[in-house]
Amino acid sequence: MPRFAALFALLPLIAVSVIAEPIPPNGLSNWSFDEVTLTNGARLQGVILSDGPDIIRFQSVSRNPGRPTVTLTHLLTRAEIARVKRLSDADRATLKERLAELDPSGEGERKRMESLELVSTDEWPGKPGDAKRYNSDYFSLVSTGSEELTRRAAVRLEQIYTAFARFLPPTAKDGRPTLIMLATDQDEYKTLLGPLGETRLLNPAVFDPQGNRVLCGSNLKQLGTELQTARIHHSQQLASIDKYEETVRKFYKQPELKRYLEMVELEKKRVIATDRSNGAKFDETTKRFFAILYHEAFHSYVGTFVYPAMKPDDVKAGKGTGELPRWLNEGLAQVFETSVVEAGELRADWPDRDRRDRVKDWLKGKSGGPLVPLSDLLVTGKDAFLASHADQKAASNRAYLTSWALAYYLTFQRRVIGTEEFRKYLVAVNSGGDPRAAFAALVGQELPAFEKDWHMYLLRLQSDGTVGK
């Protein structure tokens, strides 16, 4: 067995309880559910699959913040049920469609990966023919990584761009797909950064708006190759098992045949489970990589298809709003880089734990802070978010964390992103107005009062996105 497969042993199964689960906090993707309250006081949220005179077949849905949706089917007798709150037929049909798009086993993603069309390309500097390209409506991916890594990245980018489009629908009619170049070692990444004059850049990825490119570096070459080797090995194992099954069906009859087929089925399940476990471990190892990729993908999407940069005179003439302020662009990208993407939707319904904890520590005067003052953040430019050495890295981290904290607050508590007031704010900022005055008009408060409320909210923010007392 390949080293990758041997290293990633089978994970233990975890029982998931859905009884008496709390209503999830509001996020960007709020689903409506049928609700069944049991006589013991427990409440289930989900969808009624069938409703008979004696039994309700009910699929409960657990959407805990920051985790994929989990479903479980129950057969509930009328004696167990205290009351039922039903959706309309139209809302129930919508919910069933969403649930059908979930992919708890990962098999759907695997099929989408296999169906992608990759073509060889000479676009990679110094490595003609070594890269693969995938073309989509919003992006084109060029990667020197293994086919496994390239296909997985392409599928997930498709998902995240689709989710972005549902959250912030495109407004620019002439947007061109962004070129995403995925390097799998640091030398390749430095080569990509060369034309930008940023070979010493410490940021693991960067969006180049002038060239409409995302350049992303990683060290995943070996890991991607090992996963691909393991996939091939498992495919060969399954093919051998299928041939063995054909043989035993020819030479054995019942009851001996049943015993052999049971052994065949167990072996198939073992191979499939190991393959899925490898995929889960790969996901855990590459979590930071995909977060970086999603972060830069947000920059490319919003800057190309929703809020492209414009000259002040064009904004004044009513041709558009112009671009997001740099602090908000970086803040929202951080909010969405850790989102769960399901059924074509973004779920950013919980604060990133590490960022939340650091913000609280900084506000309490502990090491690392303080946050950037609001009046300074509102006029922060792109240079504050780039770092080429350790001193710049500390200042950059401070700007990033403050931007995340403000973007999260505006999105989930104030809920101003995408509103008419938000459009007016962008027009004011991008047509030469005072950024501080425009922000005060957006939130309906003077900056000192807003900053006080914002900091109090952050101190009370709980891990599930709710606000404590």
Secondary structure, DSSP 4 states (H G I P E B T S, - for coil): --HHHHHSPPPPP-----TTPPPPPP-S-PPP-EEEEETTS-EEEEEEEEE-SSEEEEEEEE--TTS--EEEEEEEEGGGEEEEE---HHHHHHHHHHHHT--TTSHHHHHHHHH---EEES-STT-TT-EEEEE-SSEEEEE-S-HHHHHHHHHHHHHHHHHHHHHS----TTPPPEEEEE-SSHHHHHHHHGGGT-TT--SSEEEETTTTEEEE--S-HHHHHHHHHHHHHHHHHHHHHHHHHHHHHHH--TTHHHHHHHHHHHHHHHHHHHHHHHHHHHHHHTHHHHHHHHHHHHHHHIIIIIS----HHHHHTTS---PPPHHHHHHHHHHHHT-EEETTEEE--S--HHHHHHHHHHHTT-TT--PPPHHHHTT--GGGG--SSHHHHHHHHHHHHHHHHHHHIIIIIS--TTSHHHHHHHHHHHTT--HHHHHHHHHTS-HHHHHHHHHHHHHHB-TTS-B--
